[in-house]
């Protein structure tokens, strides 16, 4: 089983939201966010089989202004 997190990049890190389960986390750096995603997933599945893989889908919202 593979689960997917949508990662929204922010100025001070990022926020991760699992698309198929109620798992949410955040981190101040990319490394911290990755570790927090793994920790939150382990906690969510503490008494159930854990997923074999976690996919991080990075979403970057950028606005380009035309002059």
Rosetta blueprint (number, residue, H / E / L):
1 X L
2 X E
3 X E
4 X E
5 X E
6 X E
7 X E
8 X E
9 X E
10 X E
11 X L
12 X L
13 X E
14 X E
15 X E
16 X E
17 X E
18 X E
19 X L
20 X L
21 X L
22 X L
23 X L
24 X E
25 X E
26 X E
27 X E
28 X L
29 X L
30 X H
31 X H
32 X H
33 X H
34 X H
35 X H
36 X H
37 X H
38 X H
39 X H
40 X H
41 X H
42 X H
43 X H
44 X H
45 X L
46 X L
47 X L
48 X L
49 X L
50 X L
51 X L
52 X L
53 X E
54 X E
55 X E
56 X E
57 X E
58 X E
59 X E
60 X L
61 X L
62 X L
63 X L
64 X L
65 X L
66 X L
67 X L
